[in-house]
């Protein structure tokens, strides 16, 4: 799994449902923790605001974001108190709506009234002492159906789920509406926006050009983009670093993106907007997720192949894999069976995400696909239709310097409750998807949703954590 440090704005959106089963220490930190949990458990924004105003006033300005995160996670169940002093408490928690574990740390002032000074949580792998049971295939299918139906009934999932075992479908269902206004149901053939899952295609394209001897993983940006504006990025950042998010090339989202969202129509448009930036840190010394790094990879693919990025991936990935429902056509062009994305990021009710979408998807993400095409992609990788055996292993093996050595080249390499899997997820307002390819177990799991994250990720993780043992 990929570790992440959640911003303090999100930390307060934690609900504890297992407090009665775990004894909290009778210390200033323990009491503040219990009070905070109780206020947040109620899910009432006014109650929680009152608590924060008295006990954690610096968090009040972030209350709306906290409550959105509460809605996303469903809160947390307390599992264990790991550390306790008078002014500090560290606990293990699990998201109420998923299998995700976190380590939560709270610190309080030593003097009365012991106001909260720090509240942080870090996502962690599920501890071995809380390992989930592996299910038989029949029990897995039954559990998946029950879990997804519960999510749908709570209006927390709408999309498609496809589980393959040894290249044969064992579960294939679609739920909810592709278009709520016109009551168009989601189908297995529905095309969902996939966000950063596009990075898998960009990485495969890059490795194809490496395999063909046209790209060097240790070559710099400037070797291929000879007129790149920032000389430090051009001379120091390598293809390897772009693929592993270790180049310090930064993101594309923020005020500049919002100001130019519909003007960014080509990869060169992104470079014109962001290309003067220097690296955020010395390339190769840190890991920091970089959408812009994958924009640069797309531009390098264009330069080296002599083809436009969209043409290249269609001819060299989608067509060989049989992916006839995947692409990145502009949002102002009609695409058959493409779902409407629905978000609650800025509203209490589901609303179209149209106002957040880029002009079109890029090499960093934002295209669309189906669960059926994603499993075709997985099959093409496994059977070496896209890369030879060495290239496929290089593509999907976690690299040193990434979090827990778990990020490969455009793929995450994770162990899901003892089962090795690789793949990638994607998410933005009104879209979420995940692909997990688990060769040793013989399973592929593809889940796509036209709702906010983590609608699809929760389902994908639920399945992958319970796969039958080999």
C-alpha positions in Angstrom: 0.0 0.0 0.0 1.1 3.6 -0.4 1.6 5.4 2.8 0.3 8.9 3.2 0.4 11.6 5.8 -3.0 13.1 6.0 -3.2 16.9 6.3 -4.2 18.2 9.7 -7.4 19.6 8.0 -8.5 16.0 7.7 -7.4 14.5 10.9 -10.5 15.6 12.9 -12.9 13.7 10.7 -12.4 10.5 12.7 -15.2 8.7 14.4 -14.6 6.0 17.0 -17.1 3.3 17.2 -15.1 0.8 19.2 -14.4 3.0 22.2 -16.5 0.8 24.6 -14.2 -2.2 23.8 -10.9 -0.4 24.4 -10.1 1.4 27.6 -8.7 4.9 27.1 -6.2 6.1 29.8 -7.5 8.6 32.4 -5.0 11.3 31.4 -5.4 14.8 30.0 -4.6 13.4 26.5 -6.9 10.4 27.0 -9.8 12.6 28.1 -9.4 15.0 25.3 -9.3 12.2 22.8 -12.4 10.7 24.2 -14.2 14.0 24.1 -13.2 14.7 20.6 -14.3 11.3 19.5 -17.7 11.6 21.2 -18.3 15.0 19.5 -17.4 13.7 16.1 -19.2 10.4 16.5 -22.4 12.4 16.5 -21.7 13.6 13.0 -23.3 16.9 13.8 -21.3 19.9 12.5 -22.5 22.3 15.1 -21.7 19.9 18.0 -18.3 19.3 16.7 -17.7 23.0 16.0 -18.5 23.8 19.7 -16.1 21.1 20.8 -13.3 22.5 18.6 -13.9 26.1 19.6 -13.3 25.1 23.3 -10.6 22.4 22.8 -8.9 22.8 19.4 -9.7 26.3 18.1 -7.0 26.3 15.4 -8.9 23.5 13.7 -12.2 25.4 13.4 -11.4 27.0 10.0 -11.0 23.5 8.5 -14.3 22.2 9.9 -16.0 21.7 6.5 -13.1 19.7 5.1 -13.0 17.6 8.2 -16.7 16.7 7.9 -16.3 15.8 4.3 -13.5 13.5 5.3 -15.7 12.0 8.0 -18.3 11.2 5.3 -15.6 9.6 3.1 -14.2 7.3 5.7 -17.2 6.7 7.8 -15.0 7.5 10.8 -12.7 5.1 12.7 -13.0 2.2 15.1 -10.4 2.2 17.9 -8.3 -0.9 17.9 -5.5 -0.4 20.3 -3.7 2.2 22.5 0.0 2.0 21.5 1.4 4.8 23.6 0.2 7.0 26.5 1.6 9.8 28.6 -0.1 12.7 30.3 0.0 14.9 27.2 0.2 12.4 24.3 -1.7 9.4 23.1 -1.0 7.2 20.1 -3.7 4.7 18.9 -4.4 2.3 16.1 -7.6 2.9 14.3 -9.5 1.4 11.3 -11.7 3.3 8.9 -15.3 2.3 9.7 -16.2 1.9 6.0 -13.0 0.1 4.9 -10.2 -2.2 5.9 -7.7 0.7 6.1 -5.7 1.1 9.3 -4.1 4.3 10.6 -1.9 5.4 13.5 -3.4 8.4 15.1 -1.4 10.7 17.4 -2.9 13.4 19.7 -0.9 15.8 21.8 -2.4 18.3 24.3 -1.0 21.3 26.4 0.4 20.4 29.7 -1.5 23.1 31.5 -5.3 23.5 32.0 -7.5 23.3 30.0 -5.2 20.9 28.1 -6.2 22.2 24.6 -5.3 19.9 21.7 -2.1 21.0 19.9 -1.6 18.1 17.5 -3.9 15.6 15.8 -2.3 13.5 13.1 -2.9 10.2 11.4 -0.7 8.1 9.1 -2.1 5.3 6.9 -0.3 2.1 7.7 -0.5 -1.5 6.5 -2.9 -3.7 8.3 -1.1 -5.1 11.4 -0.6 -8.9 11.4 -2.6 -9.2 14.6 -5.7 -7.9 12.8 -5.3 -10.1 9.7 -8.5 -10.7 7.8 -9.7 -14.2 7.0 -9.0 -15.5 3.4 -12.3 -16.8 1.9 -13.1 -19.5 -0.5 -14.1 -18.3 -3.9 -17.7 -19.0 -3.3 -17.6 -17.2 0.0 -15.7 -14.3 -1.5 -18.4 -13.8 -4.2 -21.1 -13.9 -1.6 -19.3 -11.5 0.7 -18.5 -9.2 -2.2 -22.1 -9.1 -3.3 -23.3 -8.4 0.2 -20.7 -5.7 0.8 -21.4 -3.9 -2.5 -25.2 -4.0 -2.0 -24.7 -2.4 1.4 -22.6 0.3 -0.2 -25.2 0.9 -2.9 -28.0 1.0 -0.4 -26.1 3.7 1.6 -25.6 5.6 -1.7 -21.8 5.2 -1.4 -21.2 3.2 -4.5 -22.4 3.3 -8.1 -20.3 1.7 -10.8 -19.1 -1.7 -12.0 -17.2 -4.6 -10.4 -15.4 -7.4 -12.3 -13.4 -10.2 -10.7 -11.4 -12.6 -12.9 -9.9 -15.9 -11.8 -7.4 -17.5 -14.2 -8.7 -15.2 -17.0 -12.4 -16.2 -16.4 -15.0 -13.9 -14.9 -16.3 -15.1 -11.5 -18.1 -11.9 -10.5 -19.4 -9.2 -12.9 -22.0 -6.7 -11.8 -22.9 -3.1 -12.3 -24.9 -0.9 -9.9 -26.6 2.5 -9.7 -26.9 5.1 -12.4 -24.6 6.3 -15.1 -26.9 9.3 -15.5 -29.1 10.0 -12.5 -31.2 12.7 -14.3 -32.2 10.4 -17.2 -32.2 7.2 -15.1 -29.6 5.5 -17.3 -28.2 2.4 -15.4 -24.6 1.6 -15.1 -23.5 -1.4 -17.2 -20.3 -3.5 -17.5 -19.8 -1.6 -20.7 -20.2 1.8 -19.1 -17.2 4.0 -19.6 -16.0 5.6 -16.4 -13.4 8.3 -16.0 -10.3 6.7 -14.4 -8.2 9.5 -13.1 -4.6 8.5 -12.4 -5.1 4.9 -13.7 -3.9 6.4 -17.0 -0.5 6.4 -15.5 -0.3 2.7 -16.1 -0.7 3.2 -19.8 1.9 6.0 -19.9 4.4 3.8 -18.0 3.8 0.9 -20.4 4.4 3.2 -23.3 7.6 4.5 -21.7 8.9 1.0 -21.1 8.0 -0.1 -24.7 10.3 2.7 -25.9 13.0 1.6 -23.5 12.6 -1.9 -24.7 13.0 -0.7 -28.3 16.2 1.1 -27.4 14.7 4.6 -28.0 14.7 5.7 -24.4 17.2 5.4 -21.5 15.8 5.1 -18.0 18.8 7.1 -16.8 18.4 9.7 -19.6 17.4 13.2 -18.5 14.4 15.3 -19.4 16.6 17.6 -21.4 18.1 14.7 -23.4 14.7 14.3 -25.1 13.0 17.7 -24.6 16.0 19.7 -25.7 14.2 23.0 -25.4 12.7 22.4 -21.9 12.5 25.8 -20.1 13.9 25.0 -16.7 17.5 23.9 -17.0 17.7 22.3 -13.6 14.8 19.9 -14.4 16.2 19.4 -17.9 19.7 18.4 -16.7 19.0 16.5 -13.5 15.6 14.8 -13.6 15.7 11.3 -15.2 13.1 9.1 -16.8 13.4 6.7 -13.9 12.7 9.5 -11.5 9.6 10.7 -13.4 8.2 7.1 -13.4 8.8 6.7 -9.7 7.6 10.2 -8.6 11.1 11.0 -7.3 12.0 13.9 -9.6 10.5 16.7 -7.6 8.5 17.9 -10.6 5.4 18.8 -8.6 1.7 18.7 -9.3 -0.6 20.3 -11.9 -3.5 21.1 -9.7 -4.1 24.3 -7.8 -4.9 27.9 -8.6 -3.1 27.9 -12.0 -4.9 24.9 -13.1 -8.3 26.3 -12.1 -7.5 29.5 -14.0 -6.5 27.7 -17.2 -8.4 24.4 -16.9 -10.1 24.5 -20.3 -7.1 26.1 -22.0 -4.9 23.1 -21.3 -5.5 21.1 -24.4 -2.2 19.6 -25.2 0.8 18.3 -23.3 2.8 21.3 -24.5 0.1 23.6 -23.0 1.0 22.1 -19.6 4.7 22.6 -20.2 4.1 26.2 -21.2 2.3 26.8 -17.9 4.6 24.8 -15.5 7.8 24.3 -17.4 9.7 27.2 -15.8 9.4 25.7 -12.3 12.5 24.2 -10.7 12.4 20.9 -8.9 10.8 21.0 -5.4 13.7 19.0 -4.0 17.0 17.5 -5.2 15.9 14.9 -7.8 16.2 11.3 -6.5 16.3 12.2 -2.8 12.6 12.0 -2.0 9.3 10.6 -3.1 6.4 13.0 -3.8 3.5 12.1 -6.1 3.8 14.1 -9.3 1.1 14.4 -11.9 3.3 16.8 -13.8 6.1 14.2 -14.0 3.7 12.0 -16.0 2.8 14.9 -18.2 6.5 15.2 -19.0 6.6 11.4 -19.8 3.8 11.9 -22.3 5.7 14.7 -24.0 8.8 12.5 -24.1 6.8 9.7 -25.6 5.6 12.1 -28.3 9.1 13.3 -29.1 10.8 9.9 -29.2 8.0 8.0 -31.0 7.1 10.8 -33.5 3.4 10.2 -32.7 0.9 12.1 -30.6 0.5 10.6 -27.1 -3.1 9.6 -27.7 -2.3 8.0 -31.0 0.7 6.1 -29.5 -1.2 4.6 -26.6 -4.1 3.6 -28.9 -1.9 1.9 -31.4 0.6 0.3 -29.0 -1.6 -0.5 -25.9 -5.3 -0.3 -26.5 -5.4 -2.1 -29.8 -3.0 -4.9 -29.0 -4.9 -5.5 -25.7 -8.3 -5.4 -27.3 -9.3 -2.3 -25.3 -11.9 -0.8 -27.7 -13.7 1.3 -25.0 -10.8 3.2 -23.6 -9.6 6.7 -24.6 -9.2 10.3 -23.7 -11.5 12.2 -26.1 -12.2 15.8 -25.0 -15.0 16.4 -22.6 -16.9 18.5 -25.1 -17.1 15.6 -27.5 -19.9 13.0 -27.0 -18.6 9.5 -26.0 -21.0 6.6 -26.2 -21.7 5.0 -22.8 -19.6 7.5 -20.9 -21.1 8.0 -17.4 -21.8 11.3 -15.6 -19.6 11.8 -12.6 -21.2 12.8 -9.3 -19.5 14.6 -6.5 -20.3 15.9 -3.0 -17.0 17.8 -2.7 -18.8 21.1 -2.6 -22.4 20.0 -1.8 -24.4 17.9 0.6 -26.1 16.3 -2.4 -24.7 14.5 -5.5 -24.0 17.0 -8.3 -22.3 16.7 -11.7 -18.5 17.0 -11.7 -18.5 18.7 -15.1 -17.2 22.0 -13.6 -14.0 20.3 -12.3 -13.0 18.3 -15.5 -10.0 19.2 -17.7 -10.5 19.8 -21.4 -9.3 16.2 -21.9 -7.4 13.5 -20.1 -3.6 13.6 -20.3 -0.7 11.2 -19.8 -1.0 11.9 -16.1 -4.6 10.7 -16.0 -8.2 11.7 -16.7 -9.2 9.3 -19.6 -11.9 6.8 -19.4 -12.3 3.0 -19.6 -14.5 0.1 -18.6 -13.9 -2.8 -16.2 -13.9 -5.2 -19.1 -11.1 -3.2 -20.9 -9.1 -3.0 -17.7 -9.0 -6.8 -17.3 -8.1 -7.0 -21.0 -5.2 -4.7 -20.2 -4.2 -6.9 -17.2 -4.3 -10.0 -19.4 -2.2 -8.4 -22.1 0.4 -7.6 -19.4 0.4 -11.1 -18.0 0.8 -12.7 -21.5 3.5 -10.2 -22.6 1.5 -8.7 -25.5 2.7 -5.3 -24.4 6.1 -5.9 -23.0 8.5 -8.8 -22.8 8.9 -10.7 -19.5 11.9 -8.6 -18.4 10.1 -5.3 -19.2 6.9 -6.4 -17.4 8.9 -7.3 -14.3 10.8 -4.0 -14.4 7.5 -2.2 -14.9 5.7 -3.7 -11.9 8.5 -4.3 -9.3 8.6 -1.7 -6.5 11.6 0.6 -6.5 14.0 1.7 -3.8 13.3 5.1 -2.3 9.5 4.9 -2.8 7.3 4.4 0.3 8.1 0.9 1.6 9.6 0.3 -1.9 6.0 -0.2 -3.0 5.8 2.1 -6.1 7.1 0.7 -9.4 6.9 2.4 -12.8 3.4 3.8 -12.9 2.2 0.8 -10.8 1.8 0.3 -7.1 3.2 -3.0 -5.9 1.3 -4.0 -2.7 0.7 -7.0 -0.5 -3.0 -7.3 0.3 -3.3 -9.4 3.4 -0.5 -11.6 2.3 -1.4 -11.6 -1.4 1.1 -9.8 -3.7 -0.8 -7.5 -6.2 0.2 -4.7 -8.6 -1.9 -2.1 -10.3 -3.0 1.5 -9.8 -6.0 3.6 -8.6 -7.4 6.9 -9.7 -9.7 9.4 -8.1 -11.0 13.0 -8.4 -14.3 14.6 -7.8 -17.0 12.3 -9.2 -14.6 9.5 -10.3 -12.8 6.6 -8.6 -11.3 3.4 -9.9 -8.8 0.7 -9.0 -7.1 -2.2 -10.7 -5.4 -5.0 -8.8 -3.5 -7.8 -10.6 -2.6 -10.6 -8.3 -0.6 -13.2 -10.4 0.2 -15.7 -7.6 -3.4 -16.0 -6.6 -4.6 -15.9 -10.2 -7.0 -13.0 -9.6 -7.6 -9.6 -11.3 -10.0 -7.1 -9.6 -11.3 -4.1 -11.5 -13.7 -1.6 -9.9 -14.9 1.7 -11.4 -17.3 4.2 -9.9 -18.8 7.5 -11.0 -18.8 8.9 -7.4 -16.1 10.5 -5.2 -13.2 8.5 -3.9 -13.0 6.1 -2.2 -16.2 4.5 -3.6 -14.3 2.1 -5.8 -11.2 1.7 -3.7 -13.2 0.5 -0.7 -14.8 -2.2 -2.8 -11.5 -3.2 -4.5 -9.6 -3.4 -1.2 -12.5 -5.4 0.4 -12.2 -8.0 -2.3 -8.4 -8.1 -2.5 -7.9 -8.4 1.2 -10.1 -11.6 1.2 -8.8 -13.5 -1.8 -8.5 -17.2 -1.4 -5.0 -18.3 -0.3 -3.0 -19.9 -3.1 
